[in-house]
Amino acid sequence: MSIIKKILLILPIIFISWCVQLSAGETKKIGKFKDWEAMVSSEDAGKVCFAQSSPILQGPKSNNKRDAKLFIAFRPGDKIIDEISVTAGYEFNNSNSVIAQSGKNKFKFDIKEQGFAWIADTKVEFRMIKRMKKGSRIMITGYNQKNSQTIDHYSLLGFTKAYNAAKKACS
């Protein structure tokens, strides 16, 4: 079975269990680092540690702020490290790509499901994280079900410290 098929089978289960754990209040903040924070949560499969941030700027401007977030997760029980995911606060459409851009570097999210997008290639995730450690801002472009484009700007101030704290918490 290909890695993408495996991911597509596992992602809904992980997402649902993650949401259940979040609603159960078992997620603890382990550090706040400028515009990023590190968190740890317990699941049946073990600990999940992640760094997360919310956009500092969202476009287009509207009165309805979307609940967008960018995550880097570690799931040692599932042997997953450096898992990048993003939500724009809506269900992404299947016609357009979700793209992260920092400077001249672009990274495509391959899998879109249940309002989240993931990168399937671990080498691409590694390059994106390396770029995030050096950069000051990353923009995520997505499209909703009505084909309207959104662009979320994330500050990378504090990213490296939040990333390192989350990684250490799950090592």
Secondary structure, 3 states (H helix, E strand, C coil): CCHHHHHHHHHHHHHHHHHHHHHCCCCEEEEEECCEEEEEEEECCEEEEEEEECCCEEECCCCCCCCCEEEEEEEHHHCEEEEEEEECCCCCCCCCCEEEEECCEEEEECEEECCEEECCCHHHHHHHHHHHHHCCEEEEEEECCCCCEEEEEEECCCHHHHHHHHHHHCC
